[in-house]
Amino acid sequence: MNCSLGSQFGALFHLRIAVLELAKLVHSLLSRRLVTIRLYELGSCLRQATTVFSLEFETSRSEMLA
């Protein structure tokens, strides 16, 4: 359990719903993960819909020109 609380999903386990249900959610997201082309993107196939989580970084124009 300490390993789960220390992970990036740790905040989910402090919510006021059953820990078992959260564990099932995290497991299903990780086990049905899709491989994507983009570096900072994680896809998950739930039922027949595809969910894509993306981390987008903004850079200023001056950083791009440097």
MDTraj code that builds the backbone (N, CA, C; nanometers):
import mdtraj as md
import numpy as np

residues = "MET ASN CYS SER LEU GLY SER GLN PHE GLY ALA LEU PHE HIS LEU ARG ILE ALA VAL LEU GLU LEU ALA LYS LEU VAL HIS SER LEU LEU SER ARG ARG LEU VAL THR ILE ARG LEU TYR GLU LEU GLY SER CYS LEU ARG GLN ALA THR THR VAL PHE SER LEU GLU PHE GLU THR SER ARG SER GLU MET LEU ALA".split()
xyz = np.array([
    [0.0824, -0.1195, 0.0000],
    [0.0000, 0.0000, 0.0000],
    [0.0867, 0.1258, 0.0000],
    [0.1988, 0.1223, 0.0711],
    [0.2866, 0.2394, 0.0729],
    [0.3413, 0.2701, -0.0657],
    [0.3641, 0.1664, -0.1436],
    [0.4116, 0.1860, -0.2809],
    [0.3062, 0.2592, -0.3635],
    [0.1803, 0.2232, -0.3444],
    [0.0711, 0.2887, -0.4173],
    [0.0547, 0.4333, -0.3745],
    [0.0665, 0.4596, -0.2449],
    [0.0514, 0.5962, -0.1955],
    [0.1656, 0.6857, -0.2410],
    [0.2831, 0.6289, -0.2646],
    [0.3975, 0.7070, -0.3080],
    [0.4049, 0.7277, -0.4580],
    [0.3157, 0.6649, -0.5323],
    [0.3185, 0.6767, -0.6779],
    [0.2458, 0.8025, -0.7240],
    [0.2440, 0.8235, -0.8562],
    [0.1739, 0.9392, -0.9115],
    [0.0233, 0.9282, -0.8918],
    [-0.0260, 0.8089, -0.8578],
    [-0.1678, 0.7901, -0.8316],
    [-0.2004, 0.8022, -0.6832],
    [-0.1047, 0.8381, -0.6012],
    [-0.1235, 0.8429, -0.4567],
    [-0.2359, 0.9347, -0.4124],
    [-0.2524, 1.0477, -0.4801],
    [-0.3583, 1.1420, -0.4424],
    [-0.4969, 1.0817, -0.4604],
    [-0.5104, 0.9891, -0.5544],
    [-0.6405, 0.9256, -0.5758],
    [-0.6846, 0.8443, -0.4553],
    [-0.5882, 0.7861, -0.3829],
    [-0.6220, 0.7000, -0.2708],
    [-0.6665, 0.7784, -0.1481],
    [-0.6525, 0.9109, -0.1509],
    [-0.6990, 0.9929, -0.0393],
    [-0.8410, 1.0446, -0.0612],
    [-0.8998, 1.0140, -0.1739],
    [-1.0380, 1.0539, -0.1997],
    [-1.1330, 0.9707, -0.1151],
    [-1.2547, 1.0187, -0.0972],
    [-1.3502, 0.9527, -0.0086],
    [-1.4314, 0.8442, -0.0782],
    [-1.3678, 0.7636, -0.1583],
    [-1.4352, 0.6483, -0.2163],
    [-1.3520, 0.5248, -0.1859],
    [-1.4061, 0.4115, -0.2122],
    [-1.3396, 0.2871, -0.1754],
    [-1.2047, 0.2726, -0.2453],
    [-1.1041, 0.2357, -0.1691],
    [-0.9700, 0.2171, -0.2235],
    [-0.9689, 0.1041, -0.3255],
    [-1.0488, 0.0020, -0.3019],
    [-1.0539, -0.1101, -0.3953],
    [-1.1004, -0.0645, -0.5334],
    [-1.1998, 0.0227, -0.5383],
    [-1.2484, 0.0731, -0.6671],
    [-1.1412, 0.1561, -0.7370],
    [-1.0659, 0.2356, -0.6612],
    [-0.9575, 0.3140, -0.7210],
    [-0.8473, 0.2235, -0.7741],
    [-0.8174, 0.1181, -0.7009],
    [-0.7150, 0.0246, -0.7468],
    [-0.7575, -0.0405, -0.8782],
    [-0.8848, -0.0729, -0.8904],
    [-0.9353, -0.1311, -1.0148],
    [-0.9247, -0.0313, -1.1294],
    [-0.9542, 0.0957, -1.1020],
    [-0.9456, 0.1992, -1.2048],
    [-0.8020, 0.2166, -1.2532],
    [-0.7086, 0.2297, -1.1599],
    [-0.5682, 0.2484, -1.1960],
    [-0.5168, 0.1269, -1.2722],
    [-0.5533, 0.0084, -1.2270],
    [-0.5104, -0.1138, -1.2959],
    [-0.5641, -0.1186, -1.4388],
    [-0.6899, -0.0830, -1.4559],
    [-0.7474, -0.0888, -1.5908],
    [-0.6843, 0.0150, -1.6829],
    [-0.6528, 0.1335, -1.6294],
    [-0.5872, 0.2350, -1.7120],
    [-0.4483, 0.1901, -1.7553],
    [-0.3754, 0.1280, -1.6645],
    [-0.2393, 0.0873, -1.6975],
    [-0.2341, -0.0387, -1.7821],
    [-0.3269, -0.1288, -1.7621],
    [-0.3208, -0.2544, -1.8361],
    [-0.3753, -0.2420, -1.9775],
    [-0.4569, -0.1429, -2.0032],
    [-0.5122, -0.1234, -2.1375],
    [-0.4484, -0.0049, -2.2076],
    [-0.3248, 0.0212, -2.1745],
    [-0.2547, 0.1371, -2.2286],
    [-0.2234, 0.1162, -2.3757],
    [-0.2393, 0.2196, -2.4535],
    [-0.2077, 0.2163, -2.5961],
    [-0.0707, 0.2778, -2.6192],
    [0.0001, 0.2277, -2.7167],
    [0.1281, 0.2863, -2.7546],
    [0.0989, 0.3990, -2.8523],
    [0.1490, 0.5172, -2.8230],
    [0.1259, 0.6326, -2.9092],
    [0.2585, 0.6805, -2.9674],
    [0.2496, 0.7581, -3.0719],
    [0.3686, 0.8087, -3.1397],
    [0.4313, 0.9234, -3.0609],
    [0.3503, 1.0069, -3.0023],
    [0.4007, 1.1240, -2.9313],
    [0.4670, 1.0829, -2.8007],
    [0.5710, 1.1571, -2.7629],
    [0.6511, 1.1223, -2.6466],
    [0.5737, 1.1380, -2.5159],
    [0.5005, 1.2471, -2.4987],
    [0.4328, 1.2754, -2.3730],
    [0.2834, 1.2490, -2.3848],
    [0.2473, 1.1314, -2.4313],
    [0.1068, 1.1004, -2.4495],
    [0.0811, 0.9572, -2.4043],
    [-0.0283, 0.9372, -2.3341],
    [-0.0684, 0.8052, -2.2871],
    [-0.2115, 0.7825, -2.3291],
    [-0.2355, 0.6763, -2.3986],
    [-0.3712, 0.6447, -2.4423],
    [-0.4230, 0.5240, -2.3678],
    [-0.5521, 0.5203, -2.3477],
    [-0.6139, 0.4072, -2.2803],
    [-0.7420, 0.3728, -2.3531],
    [-0.7650, 0.2461, -2.3750],
    [-0.8836, 0.2006, -2.4465],
    [-0.9839, 0.1471, -2.3453],
    [-1.0859, 0.2240, -2.3165],
    [-1.1909, 0.1840, -2.2231],
    [-1.3180, 0.1602, -2.3028],
    [-1.3687, 0.0411, -2.2935],
    [-1.4839, -0.0037, -2.3719],
    [-1.4528, 0.0176, -2.5191],
    [-1.5324, 0.0955, -2.5898],
    [-1.5035, 0.1169, -2.7317],
    [-1.4528, 0.2578, -2.7593],
    [-1.4393, 0.3383, -2.6560],
    [-1.3889, 0.4742, -2.6732],
    [-1.2410, 0.4777, -2.6353],
    [-1.1669, 0.5617, -2.7010],
    [-1.0253, 0.5776, -2.6715],
    [-1.0049, 0.7088, -2.5987],
    [-0.9350, 0.7042, -2.4863],
    [-0.9049, 0.8222, -2.4076],
    [-0.7564, 0.8507, -2.4208],
    [-0.7221, 0.9751, -2.4453],
    [-0.5817, 1.0120, -2.4606],
    [-0.5481, 1.1191, -2.3581],
    [-0.4447, 1.0935, -2.2785],
    [-0.3936, 1.1914, -2.1835],
    [-0.2654, 1.2465, -2.2417],
    [-0.2534, 1.3774, -2.2444],
    [-0.1379, 1.4380, -2.3086],
    [-0.0774, 1.5435, -2.2172],
    [0.0549, 1.5481, -2.2123],
    [0.1268, 1.6540, -2.1424],
    [0.1836, 1.7460, -2.2485],
    [0.1344, 1.8678, -2.2521],
    [0.1822, 1.9629, -2.3516],
    [0.2642, 2.0701, -2.2818],
    [0.3784, 2.0986, -2.3376],
    [0.4661, 2.1986, -2.2804],
    [0.4664, 2.3211, -2.3702],
    [0.4533, 2.4371, -2.3082],
    [0.4562, 2.5613, -2.3846],
    [0.5955, 2.6211, -2.3751],
    [0.6462, 2.6665, -2.4860],
    [0.7746, 2.7356, -2.4876],
    [0.7523, 2.8742, -2.5452],
    [0.8237, 2.9684, -2.4899],
    [0.8099, 3.1043, -2.5410],
    [0.8820, 3.1154, -2.6746],
    [0.8465, 3.2166, -2.7508],
    [0.9056, 3.2349, -2.8834],
    [1.0555, 3.2602, -2.8733],
    [1.0999, 3.3310, -2.7685],
    [1.2429, 3.3592, -2.7536],
    [1.3219, 3.2311, -2.7265],
    [1.2618, 3.1349, -2.6534],
    [1.3301, 3.0078, -2.6290],
    [1.3419, 2.9278, -2.7575],
    [1.2435, 2.9391, -2.8448],
    [1.2468, 2.8647, -2.9697],
    [1.3522, 2.9203, -3.0650],
    [1.3754, 3.0510, -3.0596],
    [1.4717, 3.1143, -3.1490],
    [1.6150, 3.0978, -3.1006],
    [1.6332, 3.0699, -2.9729],
    [1.7690, 3.0592, -2.9161],
    [1.8385, 2.9319, -2.9563],
])
top = md.Topology()
chain = top.add_chain()
for i, resn in enumerate(residues, 1):
    res = top.add_residue(resn, chain, resSeq=i)
    for name in ("N", "CA", "C"):
        top.add_atom(name, md.element.get_by_symbol(name[0]), res)
traj = md.Trajectory(xyz[None], top)
